Amino acid sequence: DERVETRVAGLSPGQPVTLRAVAADDRGCLFQSCAHYRADSRGELHLGTDASHGGDYTGVEPMGLFGSLAPAGMEKPYQRLVPRNTGDPMKVEVLVHQGHSPPGSMPGPVVAKAEVQRLFTAPGVRRIRLKEGVVRGSLFLPPGDGPFPGVIDMYGDEGGLIEFRSSLLATRGFAALSLPYFDFEDLPRVMKELKLEYFEEAARFLQRHPKVKGPGVGVIGTGKGAELALSMITFLPEVVAAVSISGCSSNTVANLHYGEMTLPGLRFDMKKVSVSDSGVFDIFEALDDPTNPVNSPSVIPIEKAEGHFLLVVGEDDRMWKSSLYAELAIKRLRQHGKENFELLSYPGAGHRIDPPSTPFCQVAMDRVLGVPVLGGGESKAHAHAQEHSWGKIQEFLHLHLG
């Protein structure tokens, strides 16, 4: 999650070059990006101050090569570059080619190259796989004796175990529990009905862990995970801080049960989905309207929460109306005399706001639907949102968890 400083020396004054980054994911799928630069009068380049004139991005973008990594031409499009094994560094080869070659074309001769290793786990961070009662996942503990602020980390409807944000949080001093809730080991294969008791057991496990500070724990979630974070802080006294990234203020898709209570899930109306000529699905209008009185049983009663909220949204989210959902959440809190929230709203950012330099993915393959779905956003604005929000999320969690 740190910036890489990229410099090139030994070129001719004013020499045009194409900088290229190449990386492979755990399955061997190749990702690449490129940008066009000109050397200065000393024959040098510095990506921190020099502007790209073309390629996958333009302007001064110190981490543009990393944030623009996308599936190479021969690969299936719309794949995300997400590290599955946080213990291994992501190796990115940065190459300097003669001349300006457009994206996807054969680049000129290589004049220099270097390998960069992106680490997701700092030395000394421990990863412990969990089978604690019904709870599954991975607990990442920072080096040292602690105790550390404890955070539960969840992603959305892609399911499975996604660990890289947890390992980065542990690198930054948090005891982070990466919590899957379906399609992992002996958890249900599909997300049909969810029981809040599962999340309650995870919160209690983390709260009671000897390396965790207490008295309360935090939770961070994206998409469906964000909405679960809102339900956890609303109903579970163990949770005192919730970060909702691109979440809905109502329960969606799967019914959520807690004891005798049920929050029905809002549904997606596939008749409201539009498909572009290139086969990309736009589901922005498809979710049931949470403001329709008939859908009020699905609203999460967040005014009951004693803790604090951080709502993070991209104003160009096309997955669903996360800006509207944040407004509805804030309106509900204020109606009950509450000001226990902060809002980070980013113009031009899309749906999945991840830690810094995670490659921007305007369209991504949806695991549930099996089709490419528009997530929205513009690469430069989205990169800014990722970098800025990551620092603010850590500040918020430290403030409320100690």
C-alpha positions in Angstrom: 0.0 0.0 0.0 3.1 2.3 -0.3 4.1 4.3 -3.3 6.9 3.1 -5.6 9.4 5.7 -6.8 10.2 5.1 -10.4 13.1 6.8 -12.1 14.9 6.3 -15.4 18.4 7.6 -16.2 20.8 7.3 -19.0 18.4 8.2 -21.9 19.1 10.8 -24.6 17.6 14.3 -23.9 14.0 14.4 -25.1 14.1 10.7 -26.0 10.6 9.2 -26.3 10.1 6.0 -24.4 7.2 3.6 -23.4 7.2 2.4 -19.8 5.5 -0.9 -19.4 4.5 -2.9 -16.3 3.8 -6.7 -16.5 2.6 -8.9 -13.7 0.9 -12.4 -13.4 -1.7 -13.5 -10.9 -1.7 -16.7 -8.9 -3.3 -18.6 -11.9 -0.7 -17.3 -14.4 -3.0 -14.8 -16.0 -0.9 -11.9 -17.5 -1.7 -8.3 -16.7 0.1 -5.3 -18.3 0.0 -1.5 -18.6 1.9 1.1 -20.5 2.5 4.9 -20.7 4.4 7.3 -23.0 7.1 9.6 -21.6 9.9 11.9 -22.8 13.2 12.2 -21.1 14.2 15.6 -19.8 17.2 17.6 -20.8 19.4 15.4 -18.6 18.1 12.2 -20.2 16.1 11.3 -17.1 12.6 10.6 -16.1 10.8 10.7 -12.7 7.3 9.4 -12.6 6.6 11.4 -9.4 7.0 14.7 -11.4 6.9 13.9 -15.1 3.7 13.5 -17.1 2.6 10.6 -19.3 1.6 11.8 -22.8 -0.3 8.7 -23.8 -0.9 5.0 -23.3 -3.2 3.7 -20.5 -3.1 7.1 -18.6 -2.0 10.7 -19.0 -0.6 13.3 -16.6 1.5 13.0 -13.5 0.6 9.6 -12.0 3.4 8.2 -9.8 1.6 4.8 -9.5 -0.2 4.9 -12.8 1.6 1.9 -14.2 0.4 -0.2 -11.2 -3.1 1.2 -11.0 -3.6 0.6 -14.8 -2.6 -3.1 -14.8 -5.3 -4.9 -16.9 -5.5 -8.4 -18.5 -3.1 -8.7 -21.5 -4.6 -9.0 -25.0 -4.5 -12.8 -25.1 -6.2 -13.2 -21.7 -9.9 -13.2 -20.9 -11.0 -9.6 -20.3 -12.6 -8.1 -17.2 -10.5 -10.1 -14.7 -9.3 -8.5 -11.4 -5.7 -8.6 -10.3 -6.3 -9.7 -6.7 -3.6 -11.5 -4.7 -4.9 -14.9 -3.5 -1.8 -15.8 -1.5 -0.8 -12.8 0.7 2.4 -14.6 1.9 4.0 -14.2 -1.6 5.0 -10.8 -3.0 3.4 -9.7 -6.2 6.2 -9.4 -8.8 5.8 -6.6 -11.3 8.4 -6.2 -14.1 8.8 -2.6 -15.2 10.3 -2.2 -18.7 11.5 0.8 -20.6 11.0 0.5 -24.4 12.3 2.7 -27.2 9.7 5.0 -28.8 6.0 5.4 -28.2 4.0 2.2 -28.8 0.2 2.2 -28.3 -1.4 -0.2 -25.8 -1.8 -3.7 -27.2 0.8 -3.2 -30.0 4.3 -4.7 -30.2 6.6 -2.4 -28.1 10.0 -1.3 -29.2 13.4 -2.7 -28.1 13.9 -2.8 -24.3 16.5 -0.3 -23.0 16.1 -1.0 -19.3 14.1 -3.1 -16.9 13.7 -3.7 -13.1 11.5 -6.0 -11.0 9.4 -4.6 -8.2 8.0 -6.8 -5.4 4.8 -5.6 -3.8 4.4 -7.1 -0.3 1.0 -7.6 1.3 2.4 -8.9 4.6 5.2 -7.2 6.6 7.9 -9.3 8.2 6.7 -10.7 11.5 2.9 -10.6 10.7 1.4 -14.0 11.6 -1.5 -15.6 9.6 -3.6 -18.1 11.6 -6.3 -20.1 9.8 -9.5 -20.3 11.8 -11.9 -23.1 12.5 -13.3 -21.7 15.7 -16.7 -23.1 16.3 -18.6 -22.2 13.2 -16.3 -19.3 12.3 -14.0 -19.7 9.3 -11.3 -17.4 7.9 -7.8 -16.1 8.6 -6.6 -14.0 11.6 -3.6 -11.7 10.8 -1.6 -10.5 13.9 1.0 -7.8 13.8 4.5 -8.5 15.2 5.0 -7.7 18.9 3.1 -8.4 22.1 0.1 -6.1 21.5 -2.6 -5.9 22.4 -3.8 -4.5 19.1 -7.1 -2.9 17.9 -9.3 -5.7 16.4 -11.0 -5.5 13.0 -13.2 -7.9 11.1 -12.8 -7.6 7.3 -15.4 -8.7 4.7 -15.9 -8.4 1.0 -19.1 -8.8 -1.1 -21.1 -11.3 -3.1 -18.0 -12.8 -4.8 -17.8 -15.1 -1.7 -14.7 -17.1 -0.6 -11.8 -15.8 1.4 -10.2 -12.5 0.3 -7.2 -11.7 2.6 -5.1 -8.9 1.1 -6.9 -6.1 3.0 -6.6 -8.0 6.3 -2.9 -8.6 5.8 -2.3 -4.9 5.0 -4.3 -3.9 8.1 -2.1 -6.2 10.2 1.0 -4.6 8.6 -0.5 -1.3 9.8 -0.9 -2.5 13.4 -4.4 -4.1 13.5 -5.4 -7.6 14.5 -7.5 -8.3 11.4 -9.9 -11.2 10.9 -10.6 -11.9 7.2 -14.1 -13.3 7.5 -15.8 -15.3 4.6 -19.5 -16.0 4.9 -20.2 -18.3 2.0 -18.5 -20.4 -0.6 -15.6 -21.3 1.6 -14.7 -24.7 3.2 -17.9 -26.0 5.0 -19.8 -22.7 4.7 -22.9 -22.6 2.5 -22.0 -22.6 -1.2 -24.5 -19.8 -2.1 -25.7 -16.8 -0.3 -29.4 -17.5 0.3 -30.1 -17.0 4.0 -27.6 -15.4 6.5 -27.6 -15.7 10.3 -26.2 -12.8 12.2 -25.2 -15.3 15.0 -22.3 -16.4 12.7 -21.0 -12.8 12.7 -21.7 -12.4 16.4 -19.5 -15.5 17.1 -16.7 -14.0 15.0 -17.0 -10.7 16.9 -16.9 -12.4 20.2 -13.9 -14.5 19.2 -11.9 -11.5 18.1 -13.0 -9.4 21.2 -11.8 -12.1 23.6 -8.5 -12.9 21.8 -5.6 -12.2 24.1 -3.8 -10.1 21.4 -6.9 -7.8 20.9 -7.3 -4.6 22.9 -11.0 -4.3 23.4 -13.4 -3.5 24.9 -15.0 -3.4 21.4 -13.9 -4.4 17.9 -14.3 -2.7 14.5 -15.6 -4.0 11.1 -14.8 -3.0 7.5 -16.8 -4.3 4.5 -17.2 -3.6 0.8 -20.5 -4.1 -1.1 -22.6 -6.8 0.7 -19.8 -6.9 3.3 -20.4 -3.2 4.0 -24.1 -3.8 4.6 -23.3 -6.7 6.9 -21.0 -4.3 8.8 -23.9 -1.9 9.3 -26.1 -4.8 10.6 -23.3 -5.9 13.0 -22.8 -2.5 14.6 -26.6 -2.1 14.8 -27.3 -5.4 16.6 -24.0 -6.5 18.2 -22.7 -4.6 21.3 -19.2 -6.1 20.6 -18.9 -3.9 17.5 -18.2 -0.2 18.1 -16.9 1.1 14.8 -18.0 0.2 11.2 -16.5 1.2 7.9 -19.0 0.8 5.0 -17.4 0.9 1.5 -20.0 1.2 -1.3 -22.7 -0.4 1.0 -26.5 -0.3 1.0 -28.4 1.0 4.0 -31.0 -1.8 3.6 -30.4 -5.5 3.7 -30.1 -7.0 0.1 -30.3 -10.3 -1.7 -30.2 -12.7 1.2 -32.5 -12.6 4.2 -30.7 -11.8 7.4 -31.9 -13.6 10.5 -31.0 -12.8 14.2 -33.0 -14.7 16.8 -36.7 -14.1 16.0 -35.9 -11.1 13.8 -35.6 -11.2 10.0 -34.5 -8.4 7.6 -35.7 -9.5 4.2 -33.3 -8.9 1.3 -34.1 -6.4 -1.4 -34.0 -8.2 -4.8 -32.5 -7.3 -8.1 -35.0 -7.0 -11.0 -33.3 -8.4 -14.0 -35.8 -6.6 -16.3 -34.1 -3.3 -15.3 -30.7 -4.5 -16.4 -29.3 -3.0 -19.6 -26.7 -4.6 -21.7 -24.2 -2.7 -23.9 -23.3 -3.7 -27.5 -20.1 -5.2 -26.1 -22.0 -7.4 -23.7 -21.4 -5.4 -20.5 -24.2 -5.5 -18.0 -25.3 -2.3 -16.2 -27.3 -3.2 -13.1 -27.4 0.3 -11.6 -31.2 0.6 -11.7 -31.9 -3.1 -10.9 -32.0 -3.2 -7.1 -35.5 -2.7 -5.4 -35.9 0.9 -4.3 -35.1 1.1 -0.6 -37.2 4.3 -0.3 -40.4 2.5 -1.4 -42.5 2.0 1.8 -43.2 -1.6 0.8 -39.4 -2.2 1.2 -39.2 -0.6 4.7 -38.8 -4.1 6.5 -35.4 -4.4 4.8 -34.0 -1.1 6.2 -31.2 -1.7 8.7 -32.2 0.3 11.9 -28.7 1.8 12.3 -30.0 4.5 14.7 -29.9 1.7 17.4 -26.1 1.5 17.0 -24.0 3.0 19.9 -20.8 3.0 17.9 -19.5 5.1 15.0 -19.8 4.9 11.2 -17.5 5.7 8.4 -19.3 5.7 5.1 -17.1 5.6 1.9 -18.7 6.0 -1.5 -17.7 6.6 -5.1 -20.0 9.1 -6.8 -19.7 7.2 -10.1 -20.5 3.8 -8.6 -22.5 2.0 -11.3 -23.0 -1.3 -9.4 -25.7 0.4 -7.4 -26.6 3.7 -5.9 -24.2 3.8 -3.0 -24.2 7.7 -2.8 -28.0 7.6 -2.3 -27.7 4.8 0.2 -25.2 6.8 2.2 -27.5 9.8 2.1 -30.4 7.6 3.4 -28.3 6.3 6.2 -27.2 9.8 7.3 -30.8 11.1 7.1 -32.0 8.2 9.3 -29.2 8.9 11.9 -30.0 12.6 12.0 -33.7 12.0 12.3 -32.9 10.2 15.5 -30.5 13.0 16.7 -27.3 11.1 15.9 -24.1 12.6 14.5 -22.0 9.4 15.0 -20.9 9.2 11.4 -18.3 10.5 8.8 -18.8 10.5 5.1 -16.0 10.2 2.5 -17.6 10.8 -0.9 -15.3 10.7 -4.0 -16.3 12.3 -7.3 -15.4 10.0 -10.3 -14.7 6.9 -8.2 -16.4 3.6 -8.9 -17.7 0.7 -6.8 -14.8 -1.2 -5.4 -12.6 1.2 -3.4 -9.7 -1.0 -2.3 -6.3 -0.2 -0.7 -3.9 2.0 -2.7 -2.6 0.9 -6.1 -5.1 -1.9 -6.4 -5.6 -1.9 -10.2 -8.7 0.0 -11.3 -11.3 -2.3 -12.9 -14.2 -0.3 -14.5 -15.9 -3.6 -15.7 -15.4 -6.8 -13.8 -16.6 -10.4 -14.3 -19.4 -11.0 -11.7 -18.9 -14.3 -10.0 -22.6 -14.8 -9.3 -24.1 -13.7 -12.6 -21.1 -15.0 -14.7 -21.2 -11.9 -16.9 -19.1 -8.6 -17.0 -20.8 -6.0 -14.9 -20.1 -2.2 -15.0 -18.6 -1.0 -11.7 -18.2 2.6 -12.9 -15.5 5.2 -12.1 -12.6 6.9 -13.9 -9.1 5.6 -13.3 -7.4 8.7 -12.0 -10.3 9.7 -9.6 -10.6 6.1 -8.4 -6.9 5.9 -7.7 -7.1 9.1 -5.6 -10.1 7.7 -3.7 -8.2 4.5 -2.9 -5.1 6.3 -1.6 -7.0 9.0 0.4 -9.6 6.7 2.0 -7.0 4.1 3.1 -5.4 6.6 5.4 -8.7 7.9 6.6 -10.0 4.4 7.4 -7.0 3.7 9.5 -7.4 7.0 11.4 -11.1 6.3 12.0 -10.3 2.8 13.3 -7.5 3.9 15.6 -9.7 6.8 16.9 -12.5 4.5 18.0 -10.6 1.3 18.8 -7.6 2.8 20.5 
